[in-house]
């Protein structure tokens, strides 16, 4: 069981739930930014994040901001507070373009050196920087500037000013877009250039562009275009084109180190695109009531985080690696959403789609190929949003059975039609036996078994067995009913403690029958595992000897469970179990009797899950439904934190110690400064005379 401290809960308050995506964190003036407009983000060699704003430069260490501003009394301060560009010069220096010119910052001393490059000066934006040279452009001057180890050169462009340009991989080819419709390709060593007039809307503004294979992608405030190697404009996927049209405003696009395209859409949020330019993930960043949202830049750090700068809303950090689970829930700007997200259950629809049942939200299909949810292709009057169905069950013929109050419907996914209807006054339910067959049980009638085989749906009446008599005597349908490998039926409900029946009579329960009925143990799931049974209850997890029905072990929160109330469990391929609870998911290893717990901080839909809403699909993906949608994942893909801190001594400094010294120190102490690098982000900690410069994967939460 792991425990985490989340400083963002204290720092941001309501901001941590901006889009109900735990991997999204927001930093603004309340957290120390000098201004809420962030135009540039870059990470230096030590892991610090630098943010250029309209009123100063800020360094972020994961907990706090250090702000640099112009000081007229200090010649080594920032030359101007309006930042036009940032780039890493080398291990200890940053290039900082400002409204007044180009500065070179020594990150070790915090001193700025203004570069003397001649007149006029100002507004230099880095285009490409490496160890050999740096290339800059000033849109106000319409000039290029190249600085290498021994020389400095600047030359004027023969074209209009441009705020949209890229440098090709060769380092010398510059591609720029000039409003309203001109694409210019030039070389730093050749004054000539190639000009193409594109057949696009001449009224576009705020164009951004990026290379995509041999093509160029252009995103404007109104639309998007794809330009091939012959400078012909080609169509984009319909879904992406509609997204651009429906959300006018400034766009920003960048490619992450792993090849993923990140597209920022002002007024909407950020989406990721695959190679086919299909949307794979959505990050709204802000709820509608907190907009407008104007995105200014997208950048990436070495730890897998994406940084999104905005004009007026600060900067957002998106940490996809923090989210260990897929989830379908509100707040993600999905193309379609159910009326209610309260999840009741799942069933296999076809090879790659899973049927999801929502309480008062109808039925939907989740496509495992695209991770998108859509309405089920069924009669909306019976199954549309607003209707309520129980846990769907799939029979041997591939048909799916659904309870809707007193009604039972059978749907054939192949024809998408209802093939059987049944209405009973007693509130009948479909149940599953140990052999996988289905039967219909009623509080007032004998049970009927579904006869397998193609053709019309047929049932046959079963003898009034003891378990059916128990239901009839209780006049109450059990909330949970399972058949163990020995053929015994286990029944439990809110008003019925756990009762066990075989074909002839009731069997003594291993749970204390003398306990107050209102406090008795209730069963929510039962699984067989060799010679033992696992029983999920409202009082923890029980391990029971399958033959003698003796309780072998009882696991509670004191053994590592996140909560006593357990909803269900699914077995992973490695012999471990995943358990849904009233306080997140737990990964249980029965060999070591250990629990590894996950919460909303890991990307779960909520800390609360639902009974009967757990399922393993044909692909091996696990589904756990809750009160706010459902979580899904491949169990082998969920990894723990390999968070090994690597500590390196950077310097030692001797300082006087005014507090009482130890006999070994003789009145003075040695202060050590360390650099501790971790896989994700940075954080600085001070511990008295010992200063720790740390890089932390939870930057910060």
C-alpha positions in Angstrom: 0.0 0.0 0.0 1.5 3.3 -1.0 0.8 6.7 0.5 1.4 10.0 -1.4 1.5 13.6 -0.4 0.1 16.0 -3.0 1.3 19.5 -2.5 -0.9 20.8 -5.4 -4.0 20.0 -3.3 -2.8 22.7 -0.9 -1.5 25.0 -3.6 -4.3 25.1 -6.0 -7.5 24.0 -4.2 -10.2 23.7 -6.8 -7.8 24.0 -9.7 -6.7 20.4 -9.3 -10.0 19.3 -10.6 -10.1 21.6 -13.6 -10.8 18.9 -16.1 -11.1 15.9 -13.8 -7.7 14.8 -15.3 -5.3 14.2 -12.5 -2.3 14.5 -14.9 -3.1 18.1 -15.6 -1.7 20.7 -13.3 -2.0 24.5 -13.6 0.4 27.2 -12.5 -0.5 30.8 -12.4 0.3 34.1 -10.6 -1.1 32.6 -7.4 1.7 30.0 -7.4 4.5 32.5 -8.2 4.4 33.2 -11.9 5.3 36.9 -12.6 2.4 37.1 -15.1 -0.4 34.8 -16.4 0.7 35.1 -20.0 3.3 32.4 -20.8 4.7 32.5 -24.3 7.8 30.3 -24.0 8.8 27.1 -22.1 12.1 25.4 -22.1 14.0 22.9 -19.8 17.7 23.4 -19.1 20.3 20.7 -18.7 19.8 20.6 -14.9 16.1 19.8 -15.3 14.7 23.3 -14.3 11.8 24.6 -16.3 12.1 28.2 -17.6 9.0 30.2 -18.5 9.0 33.4 -20.6 6.2 35.7 -19.8 5.1 39.2 -20.8 6.5 40.5 -17.5 9.7 38.6 -16.6 11.5 35.2 -16.8 10.7 32.5 -14.2 12.6 29.4 -13.2 10.5 26.6 -11.8 12.0 23.8 -9.7 8.8 21.8 -9.1 7.8 23.6 -5.9 8.5 27.3 -6.3 9.3 30.0 -8.9 12.4 32.2 -9.0 11.6 35.3 -11.0 14.1 37.4 -13.0 13.2 41.0 -14.0 14.9 44.0 -15.4 16.6 46.2 -12.9 17.8 49.6 -14.1 20.5 49.7 -11.4 21.9 46.3 -12.3 23.6 45.9 -15.7 23.6 42.1 -15.3 19.8 41.8 -14.9 17.4 40.9 -17.7 17.4 43.6 -20.4 13.6 43.7 -20.8 10.7 42.0 -19.0 8.9 41.1 -22.3 10.3 37.7 -23.3 10.3 36.9 -27.0 12.1 33.5 -27.0 14.0 31.0 -25.0 16.6 28.3 -25.9 19.3 26.3 -24.2 22.7 27.5 -25.3 24.8 25.0 -23.5 25.0 23.2 -20.1 25.2 26.4 -18.2 23.6 29.1 -20.4 20.3 30.1 -21.9 19.5 32.4 -24.8 16.8 34.8 -23.8 15.2 37.0 -26.5 13.6 40.1 -25.1 11.9 43.2 -26.5 15.2 45.0 -26.1 17.5 42.5 -27.6 19.2 39.2 -27.0 20.5 38.1 -23.6 22.7 35.2 -22.5 21.9 33.9 -19.1 24.5 32.1 -16.9 22.2 29.7 -15.0 24.8 29.1 -12.3 25.1 32.8 -11.3 21.8 34.2 -12.5 23.6 37.0 -14.4 22.5 38.2 -17.9 24.9 39.3 -20.6 23.4 41.5 -23.3 24.7 40.5 -26.7 26.1 43.3 -28.8 24.8 42.6 -32.3 24.6 46.1 -33.8 21.7 48.3 -34.5 18.7 48.2 -34.7 18.2 45.6 -32.0 15.3 43.7 -30.4 12.8 40.8 -30.4 15.1 37.9 -31.4 13.3 34.5 -31.4 15.4 31.3 -31.5 14.8 29.1 -34.5 17.4 26.4 -34.0 20.2 26.1 -31.4 22.8 23.4 -31.1 26.4 23.2 -29.8 27.8 24.7 -33.0 25.6 27.7 -33.7 22.4 29.5 -32.9 19.9 30.8 -35.5 17.5 33.6 -34.6 14.8 35.6 -36.4 13.3 39.0 -35.5 9.8 39.4 -37.0 9.8 43.1 -36.2 13.1 43.7 -38.0 12.5 41.0 -40.6 16.1 39.9 -40.1 18.0 36.6 -39.3 20.9 36.3 -36.9 23.4 33.5 -36.7 25.9 33.2 -33.9 28.6 30.5 -33.8 31.7 30.1 -31.7 33.8 32.6 -33.6 31.4 34.8 -35.6 28.1 36.6 -35.7 26.2 37.4 -38.8 22.8 39.0 -39.5 20.9 39.5 -42.8 17.6 40.9 -43.8 14.8 38.8 -45.3 13.3 40.0 -48.6 9.8 38.8 -47.5 7.2 40.1 -45.2 7.5 39.6 -41.4 6.5 36.1 -40.3 5.5 34.7 -36.9 5.3 31.2 -38.4 8.4 29.4 -39.4 10.3 26.1 -39.0 13.9 25.0 -39.6 14.3 21.7 -41.4 16.5 18.9 -40.1 19.5 20.1 -42.2 19.7 23.2 -40.0 19.8 25.6 -42.9 16.5 25.4 -44.7 13.9 27.7 -43.3 10.2 27.4 -44.2 8.0 30.3 -43.2 4.4 31.2 -43.8 3.6 34.8 -44.7 0.1 36.0 -44.3 -2.3 35.6 -46.0 -1.3 32.7 -48.2 2.4 32.5 -49.0 4.8 29.7 -48.2 8.5 30.6 -48.5 11.4 28.1 -48.5 14.9 29.7 -48.1 18.4 28.7 -47.1 20.6 30.6 -44.7 23.5 30.4 -47.2 21.5 31.4 -50.3 19.7 34.7 -50.7 17.3 33.1 -53.2 14.0 31.5 -52.0 11.1 29.5 -53.4 7.6 31.1 -53.1 4.3 29.2 -53.3 0.9 30.8 -53.2 -1.5 28.4 -51.5 -5.2 28.1 -52.3 -6.4 28.7 -48.8 -8.7 31.2 -47.2 -7.0 34.6 -47.5 -8.6 35.9 -44.3 -6.8 33.4 -42.0 -4.8 34.6 -39.0 -2.4 33.1 -36.5 -1.1 30.3 -38.6 1.1 27.5 -37.1 2.8 24.8 -39.1 4.7 21.5 -38.6 6.3 18.9 -40.8 4.4 15.6 -41.1 6.3 13.1 -43.1 6.9 14.7 -46.5 3.9 17.0 -46.0 3.3 20.2 -44.1 0.4 20.7 -41.7 -0.9 24.2 -41.4 -3.4 25.1 -38.7 -5.1 28.5 -38.9 -7.6 30.3 -36.7 -10.4 29.0 -39.0 -9.3 25.8 -40.6 -6.5 23.3 -41.2 -4.6 22.3 -44.4 -2.2 19.6 -45.5 0.4 20.6 -48.1 2.3 17.8 -49.9 5.8 17.8 -51.4 4.5 19.3 -54.6 2.8 22.1 -52.7 -0.7 20.8 -53.4 -3.2 21.3 -50.7 -4.8 17.9 -49.6 -7.8 17.2 -47.4 -7.5 16.3 -43.7 -9.5 13.7 -41.9 -13.1 14.8 -41.6 -13.1 14.6 -37.8 -10.0 16.8 -37.4 -11.2 19.3 -40.0 -14.6 19.6 -38.2 -12.7 20.1 -34.9 -10.8 23.0 -36.5 -13.9 24.6 -38.0 -16.0 24.3 -34.9 -13.4 25.9 -32.7 -12.0 29.0 -34.3 -9.0 30.7 -32.7 -5.3 30.4 -32.4 -3.7 27.0 -32.8 -0.3 25.7 -31.7 1.2 22.4 -32.7 4.4 20.5 -31.7 5.8 17.0 -32.0 6.8 15.2 -28.8 10.0 13.2 -28.6 8.0 10.0 -28.9 6.5 11.2 -32.2 3.1 12.1 -30.9 1.6 15.3 -32.3 0.2 17.7 -29.7 -2.3 20.3 -31.0 -3.4 23.2 -28.9 -6.8 24.6 -29.9 -7.7 27.9 -28.2 -11.1 27.8 -26.7 -11.1 24.0 -26.6 -7.9 22.6 -25.1 -5.2 20.2 -26.3 -5.5 17.0 -28.2 -3.0 14.4 -29.3 -2.9 13.0 -32.9 -1.5 9.8 -34.2 0.2 9.3 -37.6 -3.2 9.1 -39.3 -4.1 12.5 -37.7 -6.8 10.9 -35.6 -7.5 12.3 -32.1 -6.2 9.9 -29.5 -6.5 12.0 -26.3 -8.3 15.2 -25.2 -7.2 17.6 -22.5 -9.8 20.4 -22.1 -7.5 22.1 -19.5 -10.3 24.4 -18.3 -14.1 24.0 -17.8 -16.2 26.2 -20.1 -17.1 28.6 -17.3 -13.4 29.5 -16.8 -12.7 30.3 -20.4 -11.6 32.0 -22.7 -8.6 29.8 -23.2 -5.9 31.2 -25.6 -3.0 28.8 -26.1 0.4 30.4 -26.9 2.9 27.5 -26.9 3.5 23.8 -26.4 6.8 22.4 -25.1 8.1 19.1 -23.7 10.6 18.2 -21.0 12.8 15.1 -20.8 10.6 13.4 -18.2 7.6 13.0 -20.6 5.6 16.0 -19.5 3.9 18.4 -21.9 3.8 22.1 -21.0 1.1 24.4 -22.5 1.4 28.1 -22.2 -1.6 30.4 -22.4 -2.4 34.1 -22.6 -4.1 34.9 -19.3 -4.4 31.4 -17.7 -0.8 30.7 -16.8 0.8 27.4 -17.8 -0.5 23.9 -17.7 1.6 20.8 -17.2 0.2 17.5 -18.7 1.9 14.4 -17.3 0.6 11.4 -19.3 2.9 9.0 -17.5 1.2 9.9 -14.2 -2.0 8.3 -15.5 -1.6 4.6 -15.2 -5.1 3.8 -16.4 -7.3 4.5 -19.3 -10.6 6.1 -18.3 -13.8 7.2 -19.9 -15.4 9.9 -17.8 -16.8 13.4 -18.0 -14.6 16.5 -18.5 -12.6 15.1 -21.4 -14.4 16.8 -24.3 -15.5 13.4 -25.7 -17.4 13.5 -29.0 -20.3 11.7 -27.3 -21.3 11.4 -23.7 -24.1 9.5 -21.9 -26.7 11.3 -19.9 -25.4 9.6 -16.7 -21.9 8.2 -16.1 -23.0 5.8 -13.3 -21.7 2.5 -14.7 -23.7 -0.7 -14.1 -21.8 -3.3 -16.0 -20.1 -4.6 -19.2 -20.4 -7.3 -21.8 -18.5 -8.3 -25.0 -20.3 -7.0 -28.0 -17.9 -8.2 -30.8 -14.2 -8.8 -31.2 -13.1 -5.2 -30.4 -16.1 -3.5 -28.8 -17.5 -3.7 -25.3 -21.1 -2.9 -24.3 -21.4 -0.5 -21.3 -24.6 -0.2 -19.3 -25.2 3.2 -17.5 -27.7 3.9 -14.8 -30.1 6.3 -16.5 -27.6 6.7 -19.2 -28.6 3.9 -21.6 -26.3 1.6 -23.4 -23.0 2.5 -25.2 -20.2 0.8 -27.1 -16.6 1.3 -26.2 -14.2 0.7 -29.1 -10.9 -0.7 -27.9 -9.2 0.3 -31.2 -9.9 4.0 -30.8 -10.7 4.2 -27.0 -13.9 6.1 -28.0 -17.4 5.7 -26.6 -20.5 5.9 -28.7 -24.2 5.1 -28.4 -25.2 1.5 -28.9 -26.8 0.9 -32.3 -30.1 -0.1 -30.8 -33.6 1.2 -30.5 -33.2 4.5 -28.6 -36.7 4.2 -27.1 -35.6 1.0 -25.4 -31.9 1.5 -24.8 -31.1 5.2 -25.5 -29.7 7.7 -23.0 -32.0 8.1 -20.1 -32.9 4.4 -19.8 -31.7 2.1 -17.1 -30.5 -1.5 -17.4 -28.8 -3.9 -15.1 -25.7 -5.9 -15.7 -25.6 -7.2 -19.3 -24.9 -11.0 -19.6 -23.7 -12.7 -22.8 -24.9 -16.3 -23.5 -23.2 -19.1 -25.4 -24.7 -17.9 -28.7 -23.3 -14.4 -28.4 -26.6 -12.8 -27.5 -26.7 -10.2 -24.7 -29.4 -10.2 -22.0 -30.4 -7.0 -20.2 -32.7 -6.3 -17.3 -34.8 -3.2 -17.3 -36.9 -3.3 -14.1 -39.5 -6.1 -14.6 -38.5 -6.5 -18.3 -35.8 -8.7 -19.8 -34.5 -8.0 -23.3 -32.3 -10.2 -25.4 -30.2 -8.4 -28.1 -28.3 -10.1 -30.9 -25.2 -7.9 -31.7 -24.9 -9.4 -35.2 -28.3 -8.0 -36.3 -28.5 -5.2 -33.6 -32.1 -6.3 -33.0 -34.1 -7.4 -30.0 -34.7 -11.2 -30.4 -36.6 -11.8 -27.1 -38.7 -9.9 -24.6 -40.0 -11.0 -21.3 -42.0 -9.1 -18.6 -42.7 -10.5 -15.2 -44.6 -9.0 -12.2 -42.1 -10.5 -9.8 -39.0 -8.7 -11.0 -37.3 -11.7 -12.5 -33.5 -11.6 -13.2 -31.1 -13.5 -15.4 -28.3 -15.2 -13.5 -25.2 -17.2 -14.6 -24.4 -20.7 -13.4 -20.9 -22.2 -12.8 -20.9 -23.8 -16.2 -21.6 -20.4 -17.9 -25.2 -21.1 -18.8 -27.9 -18.6 -18.0 -31.1 -19.1 -16.2 -34.0 -16.9 -15.1 -34.9 -16.7 -11.5 -38.0 -15.2 -9.8 -39.1 -14.7 -6.2 -42.5 -16.2 -7.1 -41.9 -18.8 -9.8 -39.7 -21.8 -10.4 -36.4 -21.0 -12.2 -36.1 -21.5 -15.9 -32.9 -22.5 -17.8 -32.0 -21.0 -21.1 -31.6 -23.8 -23.7 -28.5 -23.2 -25.8 -28.5 -23.3 -29.6 -29.4 -21.2 -32.6 -32.8 -20.2 -33.5 -35.6 -18.8 -31.3 -34.9 -18.3 -27.6 -36.2 -21.2 -25.5 -36.4 -21.9 -21.8 -37.3 -25.0 -19.8 -38.5 -25.0 -16.2 -36.1 -26.3 -13.5 -37.1 -28.2 -10.4 -37.8 -26.0 -7.4 -34.4 -26.4 -5.9 -33.4 -25.1 -2.5 -31.8 -22.0 -3.8 -35.0 -21.1 -5.6 -37.0 -21.8 -2.5 -34.7 -19.5 -0.6 -35.4 -16.6 -3.0 -39.1 -17.4 -2.8 -39.2 -17.5 1.0 -37.2 -14.2 1.3 -39.6 -12.5 -1.2 -36.4 -10.6 -2.1 -34.2 -10.9 -5.1 -30.5 -11.4 -4.0 -28.2 -8.5 -4.8 -25.4 -11.1 -5.4 -25.8 -14.7 -6.4 -23.0 -17.1 -7.3 -22.5 -20.8 -7.8 -19.2 -22.2 -6.5 -17.3 -25.2 -8.1 -19.1 -27.6 -5.8 -22.5 -26.4 -7.1 -23.5 -24.5 -4.0 -25.4 -21.3 -4.4 -24.3 -18.2 -2.4 -26.9 -15.5 -1.9 -26.7 -12.1 -0.3 -28.5 -8.8 -0.5 -28.8 -5.6 1.6 -31.4 -7.3 3.8 -30.1 -10.8 3.5 -26.8 -11.9 5.1 -24.7 -14.5 3.2 -26.7 -17.7 2.8 -25.5 -20.9 1.2 -27.6 -23.6 -0.4 -27.1 -26.9 -2.2 -29.6 -28.9 -4.1 -31.4 -30.2 -1.0 -31.0 -27.8 1.9 -29.3 -24.7 3.3 -25.7 -25.1 4.3 -24.2 -23.6 7.4 -22.5 -20.3 6.5 -18.9 -19.7 7.7 -20.0 -16.2 8.7 -21.4 -15.7 12.1 -25.2 -15.9 11.8 -25.7 -14.5 15.3 -24.4 -11.0 14.4 -26.9 -8.2 14.2 -28.6 -8.5 10.8 -28.0 -4.8 10.1 -24.3 -5.3 10.6 -23.9 -8.7 9.1 -21.4 -9.4 6.4 -22.7 -9.0 2.9 -21.2 -10.6 -0.2 -20.5 -8.7 -3.4 -18.4 -11.1 -5.4 -17.1 -14.6 -5.2 -14.2 -16.2 -7.1 -12.8 -19.7 -7.0 -9.0 -20.2 -6.9 -7.9 -23.9 -6.6 -8.9 -25.2 -3.2 -10.0 -21.8 -1.9 -12.7 -19.3 -2.5 -12.2 -15.5 -2.4 -15.2 -13.6 -1.1 -15.4 -9.8 -1.5 -17.6 -8.3 1.1 -18.5 -5.1 2.9 -16.1 -6.2 5.6 -13.0 -6.9 3.6 -11.6 -9.9 1.7 -12.2 -13.5 2.9 -10.2 -16.5 1.9 -12.3 -19.7 2.5 -11.5 -23.3 2.3 -13.7 -24.6 -0.6 -14.3 -28.0 0.9 -14.9 -27.3 4.6 -16.2 -23.7 4.1 -13.8 -22.6 6.9 -12.5 -19.0 6.9 -8.8 -19.3 6.4 -7.9 -15.6 6.3 -9.6 -12.2 6.6 -7.9 -9.2 5.0 -8.9 -5.7 6.0 -7.4 -2.2 5.8 -5.0 -3.2 8.5 -3.5 -5.7 6.0 -3.1 -3.1 3.2 -6.6 -2.9 1.6 -7.6 0.7 0.8 -11.1 0.2 2.2 -13.2 -2.5 3.8 -16.0 -2.3 1.2 -15.0 -4.4 -1.8 -17.1 -4.7 -5.0 -15.4 -7.3 -7.1 -12.1 -8.9 -8.3 -10.6 -10.0 -11.6 -7.6 -12.3 -12.0 -4.6 -11.2 -13.9 -2.5 -13.6 -16.0 0.3 -13.6 -13.5 -1.8 -15.1 -10.6 -2.5 -11.7 -9.0 -5.9 -10.1 -8.6 -7.3 -6.6 -9.2 -10.0 -5.6 -6.7 -12.4 -2.7 -6.9 -13.2 -1.0 -3.6 -15.0 2.1 -2.2 -11.6 3.8 -2.2 -9.8 3.0 -5.5 -8.4 -0.2 -7.0 -6.1 -2.6 -5.3 -3.6 -5.0 -6.9 -3.4 -8.1 -4.7 -0.7 -10.7 -4.7 -2.0 -13.8 -2.9 1.5 -15.3 -2.7 3.0 -12.5 -0.7 -0.4 -11.3 0.7 0.5 -7.7 -0.4 -1.8 -4.9 -1.7 -0.7 -2.2 -4.1 -3.3 0.5 -4.1 -4.2 3.0 -6.8 -6.4 6.1 -6.5 -7.6 9.1 -8.5 -4.1 10.4 -8.4 -3.2 7.6 -10.8 -6.0 8.4 -13.2 -9.0 6.4 -11.9 -12.5 7.7 -12.8 -13.2 8.1 -9.1 -12.3 6.5 -5.8 -15.7 4.8 -5.7 -16.6 1.8 -7.9 -19.8 -0.2 -8.3 -20.9 -3.7 -7.6 -21.1 -6.1 -10.6 -19.3 -3.4 -12.8 -16.1 -5.4 -13.5 -15.2 -7.3 -16.6 -12.3 -8.7 -18.6 -12.7 -8.4 -22.4 -11.6 -10.8 -25.1 -8.4 -8.7 -25.6 -7.5 -9.1 -21.9 -8.3 -5.6 -21.0 -9.9 -5.1 -17.6 -12.8 -2.8 -16.9 -14.0 -1.4 -13.6 -17.0 0.8 -13.5 -17.8 3.4 -11.0 -19.9 6.5 -10.2 -18.1 8.7 -12.6 -17.5 6.5 -15.7 -15.2 3.6 -15.9 -11.5 2.7 -15.8 -9.8 0.3 -18.3 -6.3 -1.1 -18.6 -4.2 -4.0 -19.6 -2.9 -5.4 -16.3 0.6 -6.1 -17.6 0.9 -2.5 -18.7 0.4 -1.0 -15.2 3.9 -0.6 -13.8 5.0 0.6 -10.4 7.2 3.7 -9.8 10.8 2.9 -10.7 11.8 6.1 -9.0 15.5 5.8 -8.1 17.1 9.0 -6.9 20.6 9.5 -8.2 22.6 11.8 -5.8 25.7 13.6 -7.0 27.8 16.0 -4.9 28.1 19.4 -6.7 30.1 21.4 -4.2 31.1 21.8 -0.5 31.0 25.0 1.4 32.2 25.8 4.9 30.1 28.2 7.0 30.0 29.3 10.6 27.4 27.6 12.7 25.8 29.7 15.4 23.8 26.9 16.9 25.6 24.6 19.4 28.0 22.4 17.4 28.7 18.8 18.0 32.0 17.8 19.5 33.2 16.6 16.1 32.4 19.9 14.3 34.3 22.4 16.5 31.8 25.2 16.0 31.7 25.1 12.3 29.7 23.0 9.8 30.2 21.9 6.3 27.3 22.5 4.0 26.9 20.1 1.1 24.9 20.8 -2.1 23.7 17.9 -4.0 22.1 17.4 -7.4 19.6 14.6 -7.3 18.2 13.6 -10.7 15.0 11.6 -11.1 13.1 10.5 -14.1 10.3 13.2 -14.0 10.7 16.8 -13.3 12.6 18.8 -10.7 12.2 19.8 -7.1 14.4 21.8 -4.7 14.4 21.0 -1.0 16.2 22.8 1.8 17.1 20.9 4.9 18.9 23.4 7.3 22.5 23.7 6.3 22.1 20.9 3.8 20.7 22.0 0.5 19.3 19.3 -1.8 18.6 20.1 -5.4 16.3 17.3 -6.4 14.5 16.1 -9.6 11.2 14.5 -8.7 8.8 12.5 -10.8 5.9 14.1 -9.1 6.7 17.6 -10.4 4.6 18.7 -8.5 1.1 17.5 -7.7 
